[in-house]
Amino acid sequence: MQRKRVLIIEDEESLLKLLTVILTVNGFEVSGVSTGSEALEKLSNEAFDLILLDIMLPDINGYDICRRIKEHPLHASIPVVMLTAKKSAEDRELGSTCGAAAYLTKPFKSAIIIEVIEKLLGKGVKMEKNT
């Protein structure tokens, strides 16, 4: 079985490395970038099954990246999981409005991230629904 490919867009290097390890250990093939422009470039050259996206990035904010992904016919079906320190109801609403499939906040538990990703990729049949 081919491993699912995840693109991580996170500007904090230590967190990008941690997320890469967590996902790789759990059987995912991972690519990581630290800016929105790098992410859009990577998406134009490679295929991904899921995108893990920070909101506060140095160039393009995560909401705009998510909108661009969802407006692009080749990428619109890719689930986007927001992973951010922004916790307000307004921020969550913006995440939903731009097309994010899930909105997780930092600090996070790695088990929750894996559960959400597996659910979105169709592996989480036995998982409980997380509200």
N, C-alpha and C positions, 0 to 999 in steps of 0.2 A: 504494500500500500504506500502510495506517495505521501510524503509529509506535507502538511498544510503550511503555506507560506504566510508569514506575518511581517508587516512593515511597522516598525516602531519609529515614531517621530517624537523625539524627546531631546531638549537642548542641554539638560543636566547630564554630563558625561557619566558620572557614577551611577545614576539611576538608569541610564540607557544600558550600561554594562550589566547591572543587576537584572533588569527586565529581560535582556538577551539570555542570560544564564537561566533564569526561571523558565522561560519559554522553551529554550533548547533542551533542558533536562526533561521537560514534559512532552518532547517529541515534535516540536515545531521547528521549521526552518525559518530563521530570523534574519532580517536585514534591518539596520538601524541608521537613521539620519538625524541631524541636529537642527535643521532648519526646514521651513516650509518649502522654500524653492528647491532644496535638495530632494524633498519628498515628491514634489510634482515632477521633477526630472526623472526620478527613479520609477515613478508610476508610468511614465511615458515609454520606458524601456523594458519593464518587467511586469509580470503578473503576480498578484497577491490575493490571498483568500480572505484576509482580514487586516485592518489597520488599527493600531493602538496609537492614539493621538493626544499629545499635550496641547493645551490651549495657549499658554503663554510662551511664545517662541520669539526669537530675536528679529525675525523679518515679517512673516505673515502669521496672523493669529490662527489658532486651530479652528475657530468657527468658519473663517473664510476658506481654509483648506478643505474642510468638510463639505462646504457648499460647492466648491469647485469639483471635488470628487463626485458628488451626487449629481452634478449637472453634466458630467462627461458620460456619454453613452457606454463606453467600454468599462467604466469604473463604478457606475451608479449602483450596481448590485453588491459591491463589496461592503460588508458590515464595518462601520467605524465605531470604535470604542473610545470615548473621551476618557482620559486619565489625567486629572488636574487637581490643583490645590484650590480652585475656585468652587466654593460650596453653596453659594446663595441659590435661592429658588429661581431668581432671574437668570443666573448662569446655566442652571439645569434646563430652563425653558429655552434658552438660546441653543443649547446643545440639541435638544429635541427638534427645534425649528430648522436647524441646518441639516438635519438628517442623521444624527448619531443614533446608532442602535442601542447603545448603553452609555451611561455616564457614571464613572467611578471617581472617587476622590482620594487624594493623598492625605495622610499616609494610608497605605493599602495593605491588605493581606494577600499574599501571592495565591493562596488557595481560591480566593474570590475571583481574582483575575482569570485564573485557569478555568474556573467553573463557568464564568460568563463567556469566555472565548469558546469553550467546548459546546456550550449551549447554542451559541450563534452559528457555529460551524456544523451543527447537527450531531455532535457526539454525546450530548448531555441528556440522553433519553431517561436515565435513572436519576438525574439531578432534581432537587426540589426547586420550585420556582422561587427566585429571589426577588422580593418586592422592595 
